[in-house]
């Protein structure tokens, strides 16, 4: 059960406290280090899936653990970013602009809500023997990639970061939120025939 792919997935969970700790360190390199830790964790997300397939070490435990690790990493990163960005001031052409809290809260809420809905949907579909109907799609993988890029950029951003990176992070996160809704609609549409009205 505890093979290399599963160890990598567990590693993503165990690194979460260090990610939080580093992000809030009172040093100038804190956000950069947090972004590096998160990006390395994202690489292990791809790597554990690759190893599980290539080494034929896919297990039921791994199928459970991998998405749990991903959702924990994403959710906690979003919470930290949303809390940080509520106090963010964007300086553009020497003029300070306070960024409204909803700018980051909205896509964060969409992404977290989608993960809850799709996780519940997959659990229910498993109970009726249709789990493969809501398996991760190619579009879902694109969504995950865009989401990870956005979170890495936003974890990197601090009050001293050039506004370009903050804007890029926001744009990328909104793209991820749109893809999040799109994939959720696809999963719900696929699953709809299985719902029975009592």
C-alpha positions in Angstrom: 0.0 0.0 0.0 2.8 2.5 0.9 4.6 2.6 -2.4 6.5 5.5 -3.9 3.5 7.2 -5.5 1.6 7.1 -2.3 4.6 8.4 -0.3 4.7 11.4 -2.7 1.0 12.0 -2.1 1.5 11.8 1.7 4.5 14.2 1.3 2.2 16.8 -0.1 0.0 16.6 3.0 2.9 16.7 5.4 4.4 19.7 3.7 1.3 21.8 4.3 2.2 23.0 7.8 5.7 24.1 6.5 4.0 25.9 3.6 1.8 27.9 6.0 4.8 28.5 8.4 7.1 29.8 5.6 4.4 32.0 4.1 4.0 33.9 7.3 7.6 34.2 8.2 8.6 37.9 8.8 11.3 37.8 6.2 11.5 39.3 2.7 11.9 35.9 1.0 8.9 34.2 2.7 6.5 34.5 -0.2 9.1 33.3 -2.7 9.9 30.3 -0.6 6.2 29.5 -0.2 5.7 29.7 -3.9 8.7 27.3 -4.5 7.4 24.8 -1.9 3.9 24.9 -3.5 5.3 24.5 -7.0 7.4 21.5 -5.9 4.3 20.0 -4.4 2.6 20.5 -7.8 5.4 18.6 -9.5 4.9 15.7 -7.2 1.2 15.7 -8.0 2.2 15.0 -11.7 5.0 12.6 -10.7 3.0 10.3 -8.4 0.4 9.8 -11.1 3.1 9.1 -13.7 5.0 6.7 -11.4 1.7 4.9 -10.5 1.0 4.2 -14.1 4.6 3.5 -15.3 5.5 1.2 -12.4 2.0 -0.3 -12.3 1.6 0.7 -8.7 -1.8 2.2 -8.8 -3.8 1.3 -5.6 -7.2 2.1 -4.1 -5.4 3.9 -1.3 -3.5 6.0 -3.8 -6.7 6.8 -5.8 -8.2 8.1 -2.5 -5.1 9.9 -1.2 -4.0 11.8 -4.3 -7.1 14.0 -4.7 -7.3 14.5 -0.9 -3.7 15.8 -0.9 -4.5 18.1 -3.9 -7.6 19.5 -2.4 -5.9 20.2 0.9 -3.1 22.0 -0.8 -5.4 24.1 -3.0 -7.8 25.0 -0.2 -5.2 26.0 2.2 -3.3 28.1 -0.4 -6.5 29.8 -1.3 -7.3 30.6 2.3 -3.8 32.1 2.8 -4.0 34.1 -0.4 -7.5 35.4 0.3 -6.5 36.5 3.8 -3.3 38.2 2.5 -4.9 39.9 -0.5 -7.7 41.6 1.5 -5.0 44.0 2.7 -3.3 44.2 -0.7 -2.6 47.7 -2.1 -1.8 47.8 -5.8 0.6 50.6 -6.7 0.2 51.4 -10.4 1.9 54.5 -12.0 2.9 55.7 -8.5 -0.8 55.7 -7.4 -1.9 53.3 -4.7 -5.2 51.4 -5.2 -6.8 49.2 -2.6 -8.0 46.0 -4.1 -11.5 45.1 -3.0 -11.7 41.8 -1.0 -14.3 40.3 -3.3 -11.7 40.3 -6.2 -9.9 37.4 -4.6 -12.7 36.0 -2.5 -15.1 35.3 -5.4 -12.8 32.9 -7.4 -11.6 31.3 -4.2 -15.2 30.6 -3.1 -16.0 29.2 -6.6 -13.1 26.9 -6.6 -13.6 25.5 -3.1 -17.3 25.1 -3.6 -16.8 23.2 -6.8 -14.4 20.8 -5.1 -17.0 20.1 -2.4 -19.7 19.5 -5.0 -17.6 17.3 -7.3 -16.2 15.3 -4.4 -19.7 14.7 -3.1 -20.9 13.8 -6.6 -18.1 11.3 -7.1 -18.8 9.7 -3.7 -22.5 9.3 -4.6 -21.7 8.0 -8.1 -19.4 5.4 -6.5 -22.3 4.2 -4.4 -24.4 3.6 -7.5 -21.5 2.0 -9.3 -20.9 4.8 -11.8 -17.7 6.3 -10.5 -16.0 6.2 -13.9 -18.7 8.5 -15.3 -17.1 11.4 -13.3 -13.5 10.4 -13.7 -11.0 13.2 -14.2 -11.2 14.5 -17.7 -8.6 16.1 -20.0 -10.3 19.5 -19.4 -10.1 18.8 -15.7 -6.4 18.3 -15.9 -6.1 21.6 -17.8 -8.1 23.3 -15.0 -5.8 21.9 -12.4 -2.7 23.1 -14.2 -4.0 26.6 -14.6 -5.1 26.6 -11.0 -1.7 25.5 -9.8 0.0 28.2 -11.9 -2.3 30.9 -10.5 -1.8 29.9 -6.9 2.0 29.7 -7.3 2.0 33.3 -8.7 -0.2 34.6 -6.0 1.7 32.9 -3.2 4.8 34.6 -4.6 3.2 38.0 -4.6 3.8 40.3 -1.7 3.5 44.1 -1.2 6.9 44.5 -2.7 6.2 42.4 -5.8 5.7 44.2 -9.2 2.0 44.8 -9.9 2.3 42.8 -13.2 2.6 39.5 -11.2 -0.4 40.3 -9.0 -2.5 41.1 -12.0 -1.3 38.0 -13.8 -2.1 35.9 -10.8 -5.7 37.3 -10.6 -6.3 36.8 -14.3 -5.0 33.2 -14.2 -7.1 32.5 -11.1 -10.2 33.8 -12.8 -9.5 31.6 -15.8 -9.1 28.7 -13.4 -12.5 29.6 -11.8 -14.2 29.6 -15.2 -12.7 26.2 -16.0 -13.8 25.0 -12.6 -17.4 25.9 -13.3 -17.2 24.4 -16.8 -15.8 21.0 -15.6 -18.4 20.9 -12.8 -21.3 21.5 -15.3 -19.9 18.7 -17.5 -19.7 16.3 -14.5 -23.2 17.2 -13.4 -24.6 16.8 -16.9 -22.9 13.4 -17.2 -24.3 12.3 -13.9 -27.8 13.7 -14.3 -29.4 10.6 -15.8 -28.5 8.7 -12.6 -30.5 11.0 -10.3 -33.9 9.6 -9.4 -36.7 11.8 -8.3 -38.6 10.2 -5.4 
